[in-house]
Amino acid sequence: MRPTGALAGVPIPRKLFRTGEIIEHTGISRQTLHTYTLLGLITEERSTLAGHRLYDESVFGQLTKIQELKRQNKTLREIRDILDVERQLEDQTANGRHHGKKGGIRRVS
């Protein structure tokens, strides 16, 4: 449900998850989460003043993708390369939409 009245157009803040919450929801270890962050497989949204990492909800999809690739016997380096390519494609798509560009074949008369 979207806000109406005085709140219309006000962005709803995203939920940020602490490391412990991610561990609780996924069952992966703290060390694994830290390793994935250091290797760039997942990205933290920001850190608290005390240095605790905070992740947005996209981390759950990222972790699912990593587990799928691990089941395919991909190394962490291969997984990082795959995820990097996917992120570049997403960025290109987002930039195309932002600049009003459309993909596909242009018709020339």
C-alpha positions, 0 to 999 in steps of 0.5 A: 500500500502506497502512502497517500496525503501528506506522505505521498511521494515520501520514500519508505526507508529500506530495511537494513540487516545486521550480520547476525540477522543474515546469519539467523535467516540463512544459516551461513557462518559469520566467517563466510559472510565476512569472506564473501564481503571481502571478496566482493561477492556481496556488498554491504550497504553501509557500516555503523559508527561502531563498524558493524556491517549493514546489508540491504535485502538484496543480500539474500538474493546474492547469497542464493545465487552464490550457493547455486553457483557453488553447487555447480562446483564454481570456485569463489573466483569464478563466482566473483567473475560471474557476478561482476558480469551480471552487475555490469549488465544490470548497470548498463540496463539501468543507465539505458533506462535512466538516459531514456535509451531503448534497446533493440533494433531501430527501424530506419525509413 
